[in-house]
Amino acid sequence: MSKAQSVRNEQSVRNEQPPRTARRQLRAPVTTRSNALHPGAWWLWALGLGTAASRTTNPLLLALLIGVAGYVVAARRTDAPWSRSYGAFVKLALAVLAVRLVFAVLLGSPVPGTHTLVTLPELPLPHWAQGIRVGGRVTAEGLVFALYDGLKLATLLVCVGAANALANPARLLKSLPGALYEAGVAVVVALTFAPNLIADVQRLRAARRLRGRPDSGMRGLLQVGLPVLEGALERSVALAAAMDARGYGRTAEVAPAVRRTTAALTLGGLVGVCAGTYGLLTAEGGGYGLPVLLAGVGAALAGLWLGGRRSLRTRYRPDVWGVRAWLVAASGAGVAALLILYGSYDPAALHPGVVPLASPTLPLWPAAAILLGLVPSFVAPAPAPALAPVHAPAALRAPKEPS
């Protein structure tokens, strides 16, 4: 075999081998309609991270939770319109943190402190408002306490924003049980109509600007609002006719005993959830809180299942809860469970004190538990790559005009 033929064979073998990107995507395939992750798995993962954030005020652990949520969003966010909501939630979290610090400066803090930063003019209040002050001494301990408390709420908002950016809201509402079918359809229609209204307003304002007419002020608002309202009414009438033609609102005949049982289970389940949640939040109800909560959740789920029997509908291409969805949901639940267990073992590590002032430390085991939240960035399907713009060949391009 000649040297040239061996070189050609090596080149053909290289061309037949999949590139590194393709081999890497074997672990996490590209997202398609058939293998897309169930939206409920994203919400369970985010709620697990939020539960872990509610169990600690350690700023290092909270910052690690924010980093985990942000990394997963950056790795698995698509180009869908709802994926842009993550930035809005981050801004809202920063605003909440700033408001909490401002309140601590103006209204004081319940934490006593000895390190005075500044003394503001104090507003005298009547005797019936004892315990409340406006202005006065601002201490470093009070600001640090407000920072820890505000950072916990900001982390919760970031976790909710991650779920909104990763989960398809329309698919999530379509996955609701049959008893909540009407409510799910109403929310889906609202989510569909809102972008259309915004697009109509932008299109009409652009058209008025091109014609040299004003698009702002009361006159512009009235002349833009009326066509938008007319278009919304026309779409509503067309949607109502289409839903009526498809039999929307039909219900199956169920026995009166089934209806009464459904109402009793649903109402009793909601009461049990409220009572169990109250028991978990109070020190006196620690013994009965969890059993009552579990019983309430079970009764409510049974009521929803029975209520779905009156709904005559089928689902087109329902979302499948697969192995990847289990892994994503389990990672969030594992983070929450491990931090709750560690909180009963060493609560001081999760809630660092501010009196006296001391720098917080990073506990290793809770930090390792939080890193479990990175599992979706490896097992969830990767977003489809954006298509590169197609350029015309040089031979087909228009010739340049002579100068």
N, C-alpha and C positions, 0 to 999 in steps of 0.2 A: 504494500500500500504506500502510495507516495505521500510526501509531507503535505501537499496541498489538500489531498483527500482527507487526511486525518484532521486537519484544521477545520474542514467543512463539517465533518462528523461531530467534532466538539462543539461547533457553533450550533448545529441542529439540536444537540442534546440540551444545550443551554436554553435554547428557545422553547423546547418542550417542557422544561421545568417551570413550575409556577413561581412567580416572583415572591419576594419576601412579604409583601403586603398581603398577597393572597393566602400564603401559608399562615400569616398571623391572624387573618380573619376566619380561619377555620375554628378558632376558639369562640369567637363572637361574630356570627354572620351579620351581613348587612340587613338592616331593617326592611322588611316588605310587609304587605298587608297580611300575609299568611303567618309570618313568624313574629309579628310585632308583640311586644310584651303587654300583658294585661294591664290596663291603667290602674286597677285596684292594687296591684303589686307595688307600683310606685307610691301610692298613697300610704300603704301599710309600712313601707320602708321609711317614708318621711315622718309618719306619725311615731315610729319607733325612735328616730333621732330626736323628735320633739319631746317625747317622754323622757329620754335621757337628759335633754337640756333642762327640763323642769325639775330634775332631781339634783342639780348642782348649781353653785354660784361661783365655782372656780373659773376665773377668766381664761386660764390656759386650756382647760377642757372645753369651755364654750367656744374658744377660738378654733380649737381642733375640730369641733363639730361643724362650725361654719366652713372650715377648709374642706372637710370631707364632702359636705353637701355641694359646695361650689365646684369641686373637682368632678364629681359625678355628673353634675349638670353640664359642665364644659365638655365632658367626654361623650355623653349620650344625648345631648340636646339636638333636636332636628331644626329644620328651617321653617317649621309651622308657625302660624301667627301667635299661638298661645305660648310658644317657647320664649317669646320676648318679655313675658311678664316677670321673669326672674330679676331683671334689673330694677323694675318698679318696686318689688318687695325688698330688695337690698336698700334702696333709697328710703323706703318706709321704715325699715329697721334702724337706719342711721337717724332718721327724724325722731323716732321714739326714744332712742338713746339720748339725743340732744335735749328733748323735752324733759326727760327724767332728770337730767343734770340741772336744767334750769329750775325745775321745781325744787330740787334739793337746795339750790342757792337761795331762792326767794322765800320758800316756806320752811326751810330748815330740815333737819333730819332727826329721827328718833334715836340715833346712835350718839352717845356723848363722846366728845372729843377734846383733846388738849392742844392740838396743833392748829392754831387759828391762822387762816390764810388772809381773810379780809373781814372787816366789820361794816355791814351795811346799815343805813338808817332804819330803825325799827318802827313800824307803824303801831301806835297804841290801839289795843282792842278792848272791848268791854269785858266785864268779869265773867259773863256767861260763855265766852270763847276761850276759856283757859285751856292751855295745852296747844294752842294754835298761835303761831307768830308769823309775821310778814317782815322779812328783813332780819337784821341782827347779825350774830356771829356765824361765819362760815368756816367750818373745820375741814381738815383733810380727811379725817375719818368718815365724816358724813358724805363727802364727795365720793370716796372710794366705795362706800356702801351703796350709794346711788348708782355708781358705775357698774358694780356687780349685778345689782337688781335689774337695771336697764339692759345690760348685755344678755341676761337670760331671756327677757322678752324679745329682744332683737334676734336671738338665735331661733326662737320659735317661729318668728316671721320668716326668717330665711329658709327654714325647713319646709314651711307651707309653700313658700315661693318655689322651692325646688320641685315639689309635687305638682304645682300648677304648670311649671315649665316642661316637665317630662311626660305627664299623663295627658292623653287626649280627652278633653272634657265631654265631647259628644259621645265617644265610645264608652266613657265611664257612666254617663247617664243612661245609655242604652242597656248597660249591664245591670240596671236596677231590677229588683224582683218585680213580679207581676202586679203586686198590690200597689206599688208606687209607679205604675206605668203612666198614668195620666200626668202626674207631677213631673216625671222625667221627660215626657214629650213637651210639656209646656216650657221647661227650662231649655231644652234643645232648640225649640223654635225661637226663644228669646236670644239664645246665643248665636243663632243663625241670622236673625234680623238685625242685631246691633251692628255688625260690620257692614251690612248693606246700607244702613242709614248713614253711617259715617262716610262710606264711599259715595253715596248720593250727594251729601253735603259738599264734599270736596269737588265732585264733578261739576255741580251747579255753580259753585263759587269760581272755579277755573273758567267756566263758560262765560260768566258775567264779567270777569276781568278781561277776557279776550274781546268782548264786545264794548269795553270801556265803561261798564256800568259799575256802580258801587256794590261791594260785597260785604261791607261791614256796617255797623250802626243799626239802628232800629229799622230803617227802611230796607237795608240789605237783608236783615234777618227775616223780615216778613216776606220779602220776595223770594228768598231761598227756602224758607220754612214751609210755605204752602205747597210747592211742588214735591218737596220731600214727604210731607204728610199725605199728599195724594198718592204718591208711589207706594207708601207703606200700606195705605188702605187697599189699594189694588192687589198688592201681594197678599194681604190678609184674606181678602175675599177669595182669591185663587187658591190659597192654601186650605181654607175652610172647605171649598168645593172638592178639592182633591182628597182631603181627609174623609169627607162624607162619602165620596165615591168608593173609598177603600174600606168603609165600614168602621170608622173610628168611633169608639164609644159603646160598641156592642159588648154586652156582658152575658156570661153564662148563668143559667138558672142553678142556684144552690139552695140547699135545704135551710129552713130558718134556724135549725139547731147549729148548722155550720157557721152562719152569720153571727149568731150570738157567741159562739165559742171563739170566733176570730176576734170580735170586739173585746171579749173578756181577756183573752191572751195578750192582745196588743196593749190595752190599757194597763193591765196588771204588770206587763213587762216594763212599760215606761215608768210606772211608779216604783218598781223594783230597781230599775237603773238609777233613778234619782235617789232613792234611799240608800242604795249601796255606795253611790258616789259620795253622798254626805257622810256615810260611815267611814269611808277611807280618808276623807279630809279632816275628820275630827279624831282626837285622841281616844275618846270614849267608845267610838264605834269600830275600833280596829279588829275586834273579834267577829263581828257579824257583817262588816262592810263587804268583804270579798265574796262570801257565799251568796249574800243577797244580790250583789251586782251580777254574778254569774247566772243566778236563777232568773233575774230580770231580763238579761240578754237572751237567754234561752227561750223564755216565754215570748219575747218580742219577735224573735226569729220564727218561732212556730206560728205566731199570728200572721206574720207577713207571708209565710208559705201557704197557709190556708186562704188568706186573702187573694193570693195570686191565682186560685182555682177559678175565680169568676172572670178572668181575663182571657178572651179568645184571641190569641195572637201567636205568631211564630217569629222566629228571629232569623234574619238572613245573615249567614256567615258570622255566627257568634264568636266572640273572643274565647280562645282556649287558654285555660290556666295550666301551663306546662311546668316542666322542671325548672326552667329559668325563672319563672314567676315565683315558684316556691323558694328558690335560693335568694331572690331579691327581698321578698317579704321576710324570710327568716333572718337575713342579715340585720334588718332594722329591728326586728323583735329581739334578736340576740343582744344588740347594743343596749336596748332598754332594760332587758332582764339582768344583764351583767352589772350595769350601773346601779340598779335597785338593790341587788345582792351586796355589792360593795358598799353601798350607803348604810346598810345595816351592820356591816363589819367595821368600817372606819368612816363615820360621818364627818369627822373633822377634816379629812382630806378633800371631801367634796364641797365643804362649806368653810373656806378659810375665814378666820376672824379678821376684823379691822381694828379692834381695840385690844392690845396695842397694834400700831401699824407694823405690818410685816409683809414681805414679798411672798406671793403664793408659790407653792411648789407643784410640780407636775407629777401626780402619782402614776406609776408605770402601768399597773394593771388596768385601771380605767382608760388610760390612753390607748393601750393595746385593744381593749374592747371597742373603743370608738372606731378604730381602724377597720373593724369588721364591716363598717358601713361603706367601705370602698368596693365591696364585692360586686355591686351592680356595674361598676365601670369595667369589669372583666367578663361577666357572664351575660349581661344584657346585650341584645343585638345592637350593633354599631349603626349610627345614622348613615344614610346613603351619601356618598360624596357628591358635592356639587358639580354639575356639568360645566366643563370649561367652554368658553365661547369659541365657536367655530369660525375660523378665518378662511376667507376665500383664497384659493391658490393665486400665485403671482400672475399666472397667465390669464386669469379671469378678472383680475382687478381692472378698474377703469384707468385708462392712461392719464397721465398728468397733462394738464393744459400747458401749452408753451407760454413761457413768461414773455 
